[in-house]
Amino acid sequence: MKKMLSVLLIIFLTITAFTGCGSKTEPAEIEPAPAETQEATEPDTEPETTTESPSEELGPKLSGAIVDLMKSGTYLMKYKTTMEFEGKSMEADVTFAVDGDKTVSVNKGDGFESTMIMRDDRMYMIDHSQKMIMEMAIPEDPDAVVEKVDTTAITFVGRGVEDGLDYEEYSIMNGTIRYYFDKNELVKIVSTTEGVTSTMTIEEISDTVSDDLFEIPTDYQKINI
Protein backbone atom coordinates (compact mmCIF):
# COMPACT_ATOMS: atom_id res chain seq x y z
CA MET A 1 0.00 0.00 0.00
CA LYS A 2 2.87 2.40 0.74
CA LYS A 3 4.25 1.73 -2.74
CA MET A 4 0.86 2.53 -4.25
CA LEU A 5 0.53 5.81 -2.34
CA SER A 6 4.08 6.77 -3.24
CA VAL A 7 3.42 6.33 -6.96
CA LEU A 8 0.15 8.27 -6.79
CA LEU A 9 1.88 11.21 -5.13
CA ILE A 10 4.67 11.19 -7.72
CA ILE A 11 2.12 11.36 -10.55
CA PHE A 12 0.24 14.34 -9.15
CA LEU A 13 3.26 16.20 -7.85
CA THR A 14 4.59 16.02 -11.41
CA ILE A 15 1.70 18.26 -12.44
CA THR A 16 1.57 20.47 -9.38
CA ALA A 17 5.32 21.10 -9.60
CA PHE A 18 4.55 23.36 -12.56
CA THR A 19 1.66 25.32 -11.10
CA GLY A 20 3.94 28.15 -10.05
CA CYS A 21 5.18 28.61 -13.60
CA GLY A 22 2.00 28.09 -15.58
CA SER A 23 2.73 31.15 -17.67
CA LYS A 24 5.51 29.26 -19.41
CA THR A 25 3.06 26.99 -21.13
CA GLU A 26 3.55 27.67 -24.80
CA PRO A 27 6.48 25.72 -26.26
CA ALA A 28 7.14 28.64 -28.58
CA GLU A 29 10.57 27.41 -29.54
CA ILE A 30 8.96 24.34 -31.11
CA GLU A 31 6.27 26.01 -33.20
CA PRO A 32 8.43 28.13 -35.55
CA ALA A 33 9.52 25.01 -37.42
CA PRO A 34 10.68 25.04 -41.07
CA ALA A 35 7.89 25.44 -43.60
CA GLU A 36 7.92 21.80 -44.63
CA THR A 37 7.20 20.62 -41.10
CA GLN A 38 4.36 23.10 -40.64
CA GLU A 39 2.79 21.90 -43.89
CA ALA A 40 2.95 18.29 -42.81
CA THR A 41 -0.26 16.74 -41.51
CA GLU A 42 1.27 14.78 -38.64
CA PRO A 43 2.92 17.18 -36.19
CA ASP A 44 1.16 15.48 -33.28
CA THR A 45 2.53 12.07 -34.22
CA GLU A 46 6.19 13.01 -33.98
CA PRO A 47 7.84 13.50 -30.59
CA GLU A 48 8.87 17.05 -29.77
CA THR A 49 11.90 17.64 -27.60
CA THR A 50 12.52 20.69 -25.47
CA THR A 51 16.03 22.02 -25.16
CA GLU A 52 15.63 25.12 -22.99
CA SER A 53 14.69 24.87 -19.30
CA PRO A 54 12.77 21.61 -19.83
CA SER A 55 11.90 21.29 -16.14
CA GLU A 56 9.91 24.52 -16.39
CA GLU A 57 7.84 23.59 -19.43
CA LEU A 58 4.65 21.67 -20.05
CA GLY A 59 3.18 20.38 -23.25
CA PRO A 60 0.40 22.51 -24.73
CA LYS A 61 -2.46 20.31 -23.49
CA LEU A 62 -1.33 19.65 -19.92
CA SER A 63 -0.42 23.32 -19.54
CA GLY A 64 -4.00 24.41 -20.20
CA ALA A 65 -7.09 23.75 -18.11
CA ILE A 66 -5.49 21.05 -15.93
CA VAL A 67 -2.76 23.29 -14.56
CA ASP A 68 -5.15 26.24 -14.32
CA LEU A 69 -7.43 24.10 -12.16
CA MET A 70 -4.59 22.95 -9.94
CA LYS A 71 -3.26 26.49 -9.55
CA SER A 72 -6.63 27.36 -8.05
CA GLY A 73 -5.73 25.18 -5.06
CA THR A 74 -9.06 23.35 -5.00
CA TYR A 75 -9.63 20.32 -7.21
CA LEU A 76 -10.78 16.71 -7.17
CA MET A 77 -9.99 13.80 -9.45
CA LYS A 78 -11.66 10.37 -9.49
CA TYR A 79 -10.18 7.52 -11.48
CA LYS A 80 -9.70 3.78 -11.74
CA THR A 81 -6.11 2.60 -11.53
CA THR A 82 -4.31 -0.65 -12.27
CA MET A 83 -0.81 -1.07 -10.86
CA GLU A 84 1.64 -3.80 -11.74
CA PHE A 85 4.76 -4.40 -9.65
CA GLU A 86 6.83 -7.36 -8.49
CA GLY A 87 4.75 -9.67 -10.66
CA LYS A 88 1.53 -8.62 -8.97
CA SER A 89 -1.42 -6.55 -10.11
CA MET A 90 -3.61 -4.27 -8.00
CA GLU A 91 -6.76 -2.44 -9.01
CA ALA A 92 -8.37 0.40 -7.11
CA ASP A 93 -10.89 3.20 -7.32
CA VAL A 94 -9.18 6.39 -6.22
CA THR A 95 -10.39 9.83 -5.20
CA PHE A 96 -7.60 12.41 -5.00
CA ALA A 97 -8.39 15.92 -3.81
CA VAL A 98 -6.67 19.12 -2.74
CA ASP A 99 -8.22 22.02 -0.87
CA GLY A 100 -5.64 24.65 0.02
CA ASP A 101 -3.01 23.03 2.25
CA LYS A 102 -5.08 19.86 2.68
CA THR A 103 -4.61 16.76 0.52
CA VAL A 104 -6.47 13.45 0.55
CA SER A 105 -6.23 10.18 -1.36
CA VAL A 106 -9.03 7.63 -0.87
CA ASN A 107 -8.26 4.16 -2.25
CA LYS A 108 -10.77 1.31 -2.54
CA GLY A 109 -10.11 -2.12 -4.00
CA ASP A 110 -10.67 -5.83 -3.56
CA GLY A 111 -10.22 -6.44 0.16
CA PHE A 112 -8.90 -3.02 1.13
CA GLU A 113 -9.99 0.53 1.75
CA SER A 114 -7.52 3.16 2.88
CA THR A 115 -7.26 6.92 3.12
CA MET A 116 -4.23 9.17 3.32
CA ILE A 117 -4.84 12.70 4.59
CA MET A 118 -2.32 15.52 4.91
CA ARG A 119 -3.51 18.54 6.87
CA ASP A 120 -2.32 20.85 9.65
CA ASP A 121 1.30 19.67 9.16
CA ARG A 122 0.22 16.10 9.96
CA MET A 123 -0.15 12.98 7.86
CA TYR A 124 -2.81 10.36 8.61
CA MET A 125 -2.65 6.86 7.09
CA ILE A 126 -6.08 5.32 7.69
CA ASP A 127 -6.77 1.58 7.30
CA HIS A 128 -10.54 1.23 7.37
CA SER A 129 -10.55 -2.58 7.43
CA GLN A 130 -8.48 -2.56 10.64
CA LYS A 131 -10.03 0.66 11.95
CA MET A 132 -6.55 1.98 12.54
CA ILE A 133 -4.90 5.37 12.02
CA MET A 134 -1.17 6.00 11.82
CA GLU A 135 -0.45 9.66 12.54
CA MET A 136 2.85 11.38 11.95
CA ALA A 137 4.27 14.83 11.38
CA ILE A 138 4.81 15.71 7.73
CA PRO A 139 8.47 14.88 8.02
CA GLU A 140 11.93 16.18 7.39
CA ASP A 141 12.96 12.59 6.72
CA PRO A 142 14.60 12.46 3.26
CA ASP A 143 13.07 9.03 2.70
CA ALA A 144 9.54 10.31 3.17
CA VAL A 145 7.25 9.96 0.17
CA VAL A 146 7.02 13.64 -0.68
CA GLU A 147 10.78 14.15 -0.38
CA LYS A 148 11.35 11.39 -2.92
CA VAL A 149 9.88 13.55 -5.67
CA ASP A 150 12.69 15.54 -7.28
CA THR A 151 10.72 18.07 -9.32
CA THR A 152 13.90 19.47 -10.87
CA ALA A 153 14.27 16.18 -12.77
CA ILE A 154 10.94 16.55 -14.61
CA THR A 155 11.41 17.01 -18.36
CA PHE A 156 8.90 17.36 -21.18
CA VAL A 157 10.00 14.67 -23.64
CA GLY A 158 7.48 15.08 -26.44
CA ARG A 159 4.02 14.30 -27.72
CA GLY A 160 2.31 11.92 -30.09
CA VAL A 161 -0.81 9.89 -30.82
CA GLU A 162 -1.67 6.41 -29.52
CA ASP A 163 -4.95 4.53 -29.97
CA GLY A 164 -6.57 7.72 -31.23
CA LEU A 165 -5.56 9.75 -28.17
CA ASP A 166 -3.06 12.60 -28.06
CA TYR A 167 -0.42 12.15 -25.38
CA GLU A 168 2.31 14.21 -23.76
CA GLU A 169 5.25 12.39 -22.21
CA TYR A 170 7.48 13.49 -19.33
CA SER A 171 10.57 11.93 -17.83
CA ILE A 172 10.80 12.05 -14.06
CA MET A 173 13.18 10.68 -11.49
CA ASN A 174 13.28 6.89 -12.01
CA GLY A 175 10.60 6.80 -14.67
CA THR A 176 8.24 8.33 -17.21
CA ILE A 177 4.65 9.58 -17.26
CA ARG A 178 2.29 9.94 -20.21
CA TYR A 179 -0.87 12.06 -20.04
CA TYR A 180 -3.50 11.08 -22.64
CA PHE A 181 -6.12 13.48 -23.99
CA ASP A 182 -9.33 13.17 -25.98
CA LYS A 183 -9.17 16.58 -27.63
CA ASN A 184 -8.36 18.75 -24.59
CA GLU A 185 -9.87 16.44 -21.96
CA LEU A 186 -7.47 14.44 -19.79
CA VAL A 187 -8.70 10.83 -19.94
CA LYS A 188 -5.77 8.62 -18.93
CA ILE A 189 -2.39 8.70 -17.21
CA VAL A 190 0.19 5.94 -17.62
CA SER A 191 3.32 6.00 -15.49
CA THR A 192 6.30 3.73 -15.01
CA THR A 193 8.34 4.62 -11.95
CA GLU A 194 10.33 2.73 -9.33
CA GLY A 195 9.44 -0.56 -11.00
CA VAL A 196 5.69 0.11 -10.90
CA THR A 197 3.52 0.55 -13.99
CA SER A 198 0.27 2.40 -13.31
CA THR A 199 -2.63 2.97 -15.70
CA MET A 200 -5.18 5.50 -14.50
CA THR A 201 -8.50 5.96 -16.30
CA ILE A 202 -9.98 9.34 -15.40
CA GLU A 203 -13.67 9.34 -14.44
CA GLU A 204 -14.14 12.86 -13.08
CA ILE A 205 -12.22 16.11 -12.68
CA SER A 206 -13.89 18.82 -10.64
CA ASP A 207 -13.24 22.08 -8.81
CA THR A 208 -15.64 21.06 -6.01
CA VAL A 209 -14.19 19.38 -2.90
CA SER A 210 -16.27 18.27 0.08
CA ASP A 211 -14.96 18.90 3.61
CA ASP A 212 -16.10 15.37 4.50
CA LEU A 213 -13.12 13.96 2.60
CA PHE A 214 -10.72 15.37 5.20
CA GLU A 215 -12.49 14.08 8.29
CA ILE A 216 -10.49 11.84 10.64
CA PRO A 217 -12.50 8.95 12.16
CA THR A 218 -12.89 9.39 15.91
CA ASP A 219 -13.61 5.74 16.76
CA TYR A 220 -10.43 4.20 15.24
CA GLN A 221 -7.33 3.13 17.10
CA LYS A 222 -4.63 5.77 16.62
CA ILE A 223 -0.89 5.14 16.57
CA ASN A 224 1.53 8.07 16.64
CA ILE A 225 4.77 7.52 14.76
Buried (B, 14 or more C-beta within 10 A) or exposed (E): BEBBBBBBBBBBBBBBBBBEBBEBBEBEEBEEEEEEEEEEEEBEEEEBEBEEEBBBBBBBBBBBEBBBBBEEBBBBBBBBBBBBBEEEEBEBBBBBBBBEEBBBBBBBBEEBBBBBBBBEEEBBBBBBEEEBBBBBEBEEEEEBBBEBBBEEBBBBBBBBEEEEBBBBBBBBBBBBBBBBBEEEEBBBBBBBBBEBBBBBEBEEBEEEBEEEBBEBBEEBEEEEE
